[in-house]
């Protein structure tokens, strides 16, 4: 799963810890505003007035360091935020507000890719005039090599899709061990063309091509595990300092970047100064005060919490500097139907009816920071959102219906269950949310014992197929805005992992579900695919394998001199490639 947001994340084969720590109270990008303009509470677009201009220094204040600054090791949504200033990829996210920002667009390539008839082969052509920071040309062979090195064990951590999708990918060990042979399923017939041969149809391959593993790496400049100290830039900025594994990053202009080849990144500031390892409260206080360099500062990983939002209150100046965004994310109660009494569908349905989403949302920080969910997919068209509420609980739960179902399940006097949660204060899988669930179920005659585990132990247990709890808090975020990275990792039976991190918590292996996932994957018409993802979400929801609780909302301050704030429904957070400080 993904952890908390769009920047370091995300998802399909790793335990939470991610794309920046997007904690609701205070992560991937992992992705947009309530309206198309990304408007703040004041009704105006956040940020200073006036046309953006080039020049100046942008300061980024973060909690989590931008560690593993190697394109092979980064796990990002849409190429990430700070990483996408240095690493260009074949495709990228559309850098626009709201729903328009969920589109995939060309980056190094001339288009988003040309599939063969069954989407098992994708061909890309590079743009003219692409150069690295040293002025040397970027070639298709460099992109092939960059992808191949992401298979090396010593550079693990990136998105897992190519290992699963490319012909021969499951057995490939990277260029340091292949004797120069390379991966046959990536073909470079000439310096500007690259072809990918897949094991099965993948209509959403252009989205995966936004991941940093698709950034070009010149083989002659590859220094292995030390490459992150000075990766060769293909983007508008180059790394001139990387202290303490990303705790302090300094980026300056790449003079060989040509804006004529890059329609997405504005690259207004002359310099980007990224400072990490800061306390969330300190970050928000510095952005609030906005003195000295902090007037031209933003954060890519720290939200405002309920107390801070209350302090902002009616302060129009501060409210005008708050950006609101939605990343494709869901927080939910997960059932393991292999553990009694959750093997009984009526017990799962009873809990679904009993849940009090109002109290859960209050525990998550309030309605400004969380929106109630009755669907697994987020409420955005790009994900294929289809409304449904199979087990209506209203705003505060329906204990009477829950008791009826418990009696039908053979528990007329109620029952006692254990809810596993994290002890991390993240307002997502934390004690506050667990307690809200406990109190709601008590009204239905269900006694809930709370099992709180340290966050790492919690993640290990909930993703362990051999030891998955029967009932636990969980969360999931998407690697790109589609139903595919939401539903496939969680409900595709062929992705059940018995000796590693398993995200199919219900261990659902339904041939009909698996077949529909395969059929949708063949579609290159993303609108048509979206409708089918939504229909599949609704169908799976009938089995009560989880209880959707809420979708998070991201609220973040910017410094008073920040201009041109863009927040898309892909990342849900300010896009640093668009920001001006003058």
Helices and strands as residue ranges (DSSP letters): E 57-61, G 83-85, E 91-93, G 99-102, E 104-106, E 114-115, E 121-125, H 140-149, G 153-155, H 161-165, E 186-190, E 193-197, H 205-208, G 212-214, G 219-221, G 224-230, E 237-243, E 248-253, G 259-261, E 271-275, H 280-289, G 292-296, E 297-298, H 306-312, H 316-319, E 322-325, E 329-335, H 345-354, H 357-363, E 370-372, G 381-383, H 399-408, E 415-422, H 431-442, E 446-453, H 455-462, E 471-477, H 484-491, G 493-495, H 511-521, H 526-541, E 546-552, E 554-557, G 576-578
